[in-house]
Amino acid sequence: MADRFASLASREITRPIGFLTVACPNNSPITQYPNNSISQSHNSTLALQPFKGWVVRTPDDHFDPSRFTMMDYRLRWQDTTCFTYVLPMSRREALVEFTLFTPTLPPEGAYDEMLRQYFDKILKIKEFEIVETEFGIIPMTDFPFEKYSSGKHVRIGTAGGWVKPSSGYSFKNCERNSQKIIENMKAGRPANTGLFSSKFRFYDSVFLGVLQAQNELGPSLFNGMYAKNDIQKIFAFLDNETSLVEDLGIISGFPKWPFLRSLFNYLAR
Ligand SMILES: Cc1cc2nc3c(=O)[nH]c(=O)nc-3n(C[C@H](O)[C@H](O)[C@H](O)COP(=O)(O)OP(=O)(O)OC[C@H]3O[C@@H](n4cnc5c(N)ncnc54)[C@H](O)[C@@H]3O)c2cc1C
């Protein structure tokens, strides 16, 4: 959808900026990012979400297509926040993906090693065929991309800050923001009106600060969140769709000190 909107909103030219590519007219008045803006910014936090997945096929039934594993923290790469998820497509086919939320990238062989271990120790599947692999690195950052858009020229996707900093998810934001931009344009409002929630950006910043400073805490934070809250409420929270009361219910389940420390760092920057 972001692609389609980019071609509608700007029929001129697309220009790469660092590792991000944005749709932006050649003589646009849009403010440019400073050079190496994200990595050198003292006012934002950057973590990485590298992942590798195998789509596998097995000779026997091993998966239940009506269930999926969202974040399995049982296997750890060193002391990092890392997990494996399993999305079955049928009883004999699934995407199994190893993912990290990390300040630094692991060595290249780590992904295959962890996936192999997951099949061996957790899934206990000995025989399978890898029919497809996928790999990516998603930036997780609270860099204020939205400041570099204007009412007439709106950066979209990653370059627009549509990747949720604390989860790396972007599809939901792409869907919601594309719709919002169309509504704004139809109503004659500046196109970037109401695209960002400062409340959720604040939560994301504090959470990202904890992951950056104490990456080893990730598994207990996520496991605690899933254990203590209703799953539909968690999905709504991750989609920036909860009320303040619901937020407080979820936030109160997190350990206080790491979050207070991150909050002080956030306020001091
Ligand atoms: C394997 C994989 C799995 C993922 N799974 C999920 C998921 O389950 N959920 C989720 O929320 N996110 C997921 N993501 C992340 C998500 O895909 C990205 O965050 C999102 O696509 C970023 O949107 P974007 O518009 O910035 O970039 P893209 O979706 O990559 O769009 C950029 C577009 O610009 C085009 N382009 C680039 N350079 C130029 C140029 N110079 N001229 C013209 N066109 C150009 C590209 O061809 C591309 O179509 C996944 C990513 C990967 C790689």
The ligand as an SDF file (V2000), in Angstrom:
LIG
                    3D

 53 58  0  0  0  0  0  0  0  0999 V2000
   11.5210  -10.8750    4.8740 C   0  0  0  0  0  0  0  0  0  0  0  0
   10.7790   -9.7580    5.5670 C   0  0  0  0  0  0  0  0  0  0  0  0
    9.6700  -10.0440    6.3560 C   0  0  0  0  0  0  0  0  0  0  0  0
    8.9710   -9.0040    7.0090 C   0  0  0  0  0  0  0  0  0  0  0  0
    7.8660   -9.2940    7.7540 N   0  0  0  0  0  0  0  0  0  0  0  0
    7.1700   -8.2870    8.3140 C   0  0  0  0  0  0  0  0  0  0  0  0
    5.9570   -8.5450    9.0250 C   0  0  0  0  0  0  0  0  0  0  0  0
    5.5200   -9.6720    9.1610 O   0  0  0  0  0  0  0  0  0  0  0  0
    5.2820   -7.4970    9.5750 N   0  0  0  0  0  0  0  0  0  0  0  0
    5.7150   -6.2130    9.4460 C   0  0  0  0  0  0  0  0  0  0  0  0
    5.0520   -5.2890    9.9440 O   0  0  0  0  0  0  0  0  0  0  0  0
    6.8680   -5.9410    8.7770 N   0  0  0  0  0  0  0  0  0  0  0  0
    7.5910   -6.9410    8.2050 C   0  0  0  0  0  0  0  0  0  0  0  0
    8.7290   -6.6710    7.5270 N   0  0  0  0  0  0  0  0  0  0  0  0
    9.1970   -5.2850    7.4710 C   0  0  0  0  0  0  0  0  0  0  0  0
    8.4250   -4.5270    6.4020 C   0  0  0  0  0  0  0  0  0  0  0  0
    8.4770   -5.2470    5.1900 O   0  0  0  0  0  0  0  0  0  0  0  0
    9.0930   -3.1760    6.2200 C   0  0  0  0  0  0  0  0  0  0  0  0
    9.1570   -2.5300    7.4910 O   0  0  0  0  0  0  0  0  0  0  0  0
    8.2510   -2.3170    5.2820 C   0  0  0  0  0  0  0  0  0  0  0  0
    8.0790   -2.9760    4.0570 O   0  0  0  0  0  0  0  0  0  0  0  0
    8.9650   -1.0230    5.0680 C   0  0  0  0  0  0  0  0  0  0  0  0
    8.1920   -0.2650    4.1600 O   0  0  0  0  0  0  0  0  0  0  0  0
    8.8720    0.7650    3.2100 P   0  0  0  0  0  0  0  0  0  0  0  0
    7.7580    1.3890    2.4250 O   0  0  0  0  0  0  0  0  0  0  0  0
    9.8000    1.6480    3.9770 O   0  0  0  0  0  0  0  0  0  0  0  0
    9.8270   -0.0730    2.2750 O   0  0  0  0  0  0  0  0  0  0  0  0
    9.4640   -1.1650    1.1690 P   0  0  0  0  0  0  0  0  0  0  0  0
    8.2280   -1.9020    1.5230 O   0  0  0  0  0  0  0  0  0  0  0  0
   10.7390   -1.9350    0.9650 O   0  0  0  0  0  0  0  0  0  0  0  0
    9.1500   -0.2840   -0.1020 O   0  0  0  0  0  0  0  0  0  0  0  0
   10.1590    0.4580   -0.7540 C   0  0  0  0  0  0  0  0  0  0  0  0
    9.8090    0.4070   -2.2300 C   0  0  0  0  0  0  0  0  0  0  0  0
   10.6110    1.3710   -2.9240 O   0  0  0  0  0  0  0  0  0  0  0  0
   11.1270    0.7500   -4.0940 C   0  0  0  0  0  0  0  0  0  0  0  0
   12.3790    1.4410   -4.4070 N   0  0  0  0  0  0  0  0  0  0  0  0
   13.5470    1.4190   -3.7230 C   0  0  0  0  0  0  0  0  0  0  0  0
   14.4500    2.2400   -4.2850 N   0  0  0  0  0  0  0  0  0  0  0  0
   13.8330    2.8130   -5.3460 C   0  0  0  0  0  0  0  0  0  0  0  0
   14.2590    3.7560   -6.3120 C   0  0  0  0  0  0  0  0  0  0  0  0
   15.4580    4.2880   -6.2790 N   0  0  0  0  0  0  0  0  0  0  0  0
   13.3380    4.1140   -7.2420 N   0  0  0  0  0  0  0  0  0  0  0  0
   12.0950    3.5840   -7.2630 C   0  0  0  0  0  0  0  0  0  0  0  0
   11.6420    2.6840   -6.3580 N   0  0  0  0  0  0  0  0  0  0  0  0
   12.5120    2.3040   -5.4350 C   0  0  0  0  0  0  0  0  0  0  0  0
   11.3310   -0.7150   -3.7380 C   0  0  0  0  0  0  0  0  0  0  0  0
   11.3250   -1.5170   -4.8980 O   0  0  0  0  0  0  0  0  0  0  0  0
   10.1090   -0.9720   -2.8630 C   0  0  0  0  0  0  0  0  0  0  0  0
    8.9790   -1.3600   -3.6120 O   0  0  0  0  0  0  0  0  0  0  0  0
    9.4390   -7.6820    6.8750 C   0  0  0  0  0  0  0  0  0  0  0  0
   10.5580   -7.4070    6.0840 C   0  0  0  0  0  0  0  0  0  0  0  0
   11.2270   -8.4260    5.4410 C   0  0  0  0  0  0  0  0  0  0  0  0
   12.4320   -8.0980    4.5750 C   0  0  0  0  0  0  0  0  0  0  0  0
  1  2  1  0
  2  3  1  0
  2 52  2  0
  3  4  2  0
  4  5  1  0
  4 50  1  0
  5  6  2  0
  6  7  1  0
  6 13  1  0
  7  8  2  0
  7  9  1  0
  9 10  1  0
 10 11  2  0
 10 12  1  0
 12 13  2  0
 13 14  1  0
 14 15  1  0
 14 50  1  0
 15 16  1  0
 16 17  1  0
 16 18  1  0
 18 19  1  0
 18 20  1  0
 20 21  1  0
 20 22  1  0
 22 23  1  0
 23 24  1  0
 24 25  2  0
 24 26  1  0
 24 27  1  0
 27 28  1  0
 28 29  2  0
 28 30  1  0
 28 31  1  0
 31 32  1  0
 32 33  1  0
 33 34  1  0
 33 48  1  0
 34 35  1  0
 35 36  1  0
 35 46  1  0
 36 37  1  0
 36 45  1  0
 37 38  2  0
 38 39  1  0
 39 40  1  0
 39 45  2  0
 40 41  1  0
 40 42  2  0
 42 43  1  0
 43 44  2  0
 44 45  1  0
 46 47  1  0
 46 48  1  0
 48 49  1  0
 50 51  2  0
 51 52  1  0
 52 53  1  0
M  END
$$$$
